[in-house]
């Protein structure tokens, strides 16, 4: 009986250790909706609004919604991002992943972007981008893995559309390798 009791007592500790490397992301599956996706910010390079963005309840992979961005006018980039607090972790590997899907996306692509922001003033220390998806693709898990630079205090995680077409985003995850 003692081994069973010990296993049951250790289970919560093991589960909390397994989840310790997962960072807190607001609305990672876009299930909370409003005018903009709650917790996220939509940006573009400059000028008049060139992108149509929405919470999509017809095309999704997980849950009941995804985020969709479509370029309507020529523009350098459209970006959806979230700033995430990074409590420590300098030097460890960070894994940022999400499910992406595309429709008629040009050669510039639809891909993940990760900025490591300086703790003191928020300036970008380093940037990483995933291989962009182009053309028509089904849901694909895309990941960026990078070492966290010294002095990082926050992350800017997001997805960018760098050409014509339509892209979807769902099930965003960020974790630190222990």
N, C-alpha and C positions, 0 to 999 in steps of 0.2 A: 504493500500500500504506500510506503514512503516514496518510492520512485515515481509513482503516478502523481502524488501530491507535489513533489519537487518540480515535475514537468509542468503542471498546471500553474504553479507559482512563478515559474520562469517565463512562461508564454508572454505575459504582458511586457516584460522587460525585453525579450527578443523582438517583439513587434515594434516597440518604440525605438529600438536601435535600428531596425530595418527602415523605418520612416524618417529617421533623424537627418538623412542626407537630402530629403525632398524639401524644396523651397516653396514658400507660400506664394501662390499665383492667384490673383483675383479672376474669377470667371474663366477658367481654362478651357471649358467646353462650350462657352457662349450660351449657357442655359439661362443666365440672367440677361434680360434685354431691356433696352430703353431706346432713346433716339440714337445714341452711339452704344457700342458694346460696353457695358459697365466694367470699369477697371482698366479699360484700354483707351488709347488716343489715336485718332486717325490724322495723318499729316500728309502733305505733298510738298514737292520742291518749291513751287511758287505759283503766283498768278491765280486766275479764276479756277473754280472747282472743276477738276478734270476726272474725278473718280466717283463712281456710285458705290456706296458701301451699305451693307445690310446684314442683319442676323437672318440666316436662311433656315426656314423650317421645312424645306422640301428636299434639299441636298445636304446630307450630314452623314458622318460615320459613327459617332458615339453620341449617346443621349438623344436629344430631339432637335438640336440646332447646330449650326456652324456659322462662321463668319465668311462673307463673300465680298470681294473687291473686283470692280470692273473699270477699266480705263475707257472713258467716253471721249476724251480729247487728248491730243498729243501732250505729253508731259514727261519729265525726266524720271520721276519716281513717285509712287504712292506707298505709304508706310502705315502699318498698324503696329503700335508698340505699347509696352507696359514697363514701368520702372519698378524693379524688385529690390528690396533690401537684401544685402548680403552680409549676414552676421559671421564674419571670419571666413576661413576657407582659403586664404591666400596660399598659392603653391599647389593646391589640390586640383584635381581635374573636375571640370564642370561639364555636364551633359544637358544640352538643350535640344528638345525634340518636339515635333508636332506632326499631325497628319495633314498633308497638302494634296490638293487636287487642282487640275487646270483644264481650261477650255480655250482653244485657239490663242494660246499665249505665244508671243513672238520670241525671238532669239535672246532678248534681254532676260526673260524669265521671271519666275515667281519663286522666291526662296526665303529662307530664314536669315535673319541678321541678329547678331549679338554684339553689344557694346559693353565693355568693362569700364565703369565710371569711377573716377578718382574719388576717394572718401572725402578729401578736403574741400574740393570745389565742383565736383560733378563733371569735370572735363573727361573726354574719352581717352583712356589709356591704351586701349587696343580694340580692334574690331575683327569679327569673324563672320563670314557668310557661308551658307551652304551652297552646294551645287544647285543652280537654278533648274526648275522644271519648266519645260517648254511644250508647245503643241497641246495635245489632249492627253491627259493622264488620269488614271483612276487614283483612288486614295493611296497615298504612299507615305510611310513613316520616314521623315527626313530628320537627320541629327547633326548637330555641331558638338564636337568634344574638344575642349581647350583647357590648358592650365590657367588658373586664375592668377593674373599678375599681382605682384605686391602693391599694396596701396589701394586695392579695389574696395569700394564701400557699397556700390550699387551696381545693378545690371540693367541694361535696356534690352529687353527681348522683343522680337517682333518678326514681321514678314513684310517683304517689299515686292511690289510689282514694277518691273523695269521695262515694260513693253506693253503692247496691246494685249487684249484678251481679258480673261476672267480667272480668278483664283479663289480657292476656298481654303479655310484653316479650321482645324478641330483638334481637340485633345492635346493641349499644350502641356509639356512637362519640363521641369528643371530640377536637376538633382546634383549634389556634390558627391563625388566618389570618396568613400571613407577609407 
